[in-house]
């Protein structure tokens, strides 16, 4: 019997990559895409695609049950400011929204997953079939870390873990052990630009998973756009938690980083929760 898997899709290429990988494994792919968020060409990667408006939870459940989908993934970002601008909830979505007391990423996604699982639709990890996209450990670029940058990375790791525990964001921008910018609803690129404008080409960007991170959704991710934003903003170092983050377009992104003279490193947690860092 052919395995059927559902993709509840937002923005970006993650849904495309997952759909490709799932079909290579012989799965039938049913996509529920969000109008104004998901890419139109996602239809080319699916066996069937259905379009919904943001907030139509009841419609999502209806589609997946009609398609006899028992396992699904939540993939791709939703523009966070859309929850005030473009949301069109149906009755099921409105009822859930009223029950959520903390309208932050983890709280919303866990609540949506719980509603789907009540209907027999199990939400599985977003990295199924895609383990090769996990961020590797170690120094990934020609340029390494200077001693002062090592100190900033260690400091930034602690600060990023702290804001992650509060479900604010996953990224901080620091210089000389001072926080210049914290990622919130505006996203990583905007935080890098803001921190870069304050740090004047000497900033370190640290991106980690939240301590309560659920592999079923919302893993930290970087790609070519991240490197472009860093170069434009004058950032020098990108440190990312290895094995807990996604690295899209890796070869192209690292080539761009080397060309721009940036440092990119993958960190792992060591004793006492501090990162294990490459030598200076």
Buried (B, 14 or more C-beta within 10 A) or exposed (E): EEEBBBBBBBBBBBBBBBBBBBBEEEBBBBBBBBEBBBBEEBEEBBBBBBBBBBBBBBBBBBBBBEBEBBBBBBBBBBBBEBBEEBBEBBEBBBEBBEEEEEEBBBEBBBBBBEBBEEEEBEBBBBBBBBEEBBBBBEBBBEBBBEEBBBBBBBBBBBBBBBBBEEBBBBBBBBBEBEBBBBBBEBBBBBBBBBBBBEBEEBBBBBBBBBEEBBEBBBBBBBBBBBBBBBBEBBBBBBBBBBBBBBBBBBEEBBBBBBEBEBBBBBBEBEEEEEBEBBEE
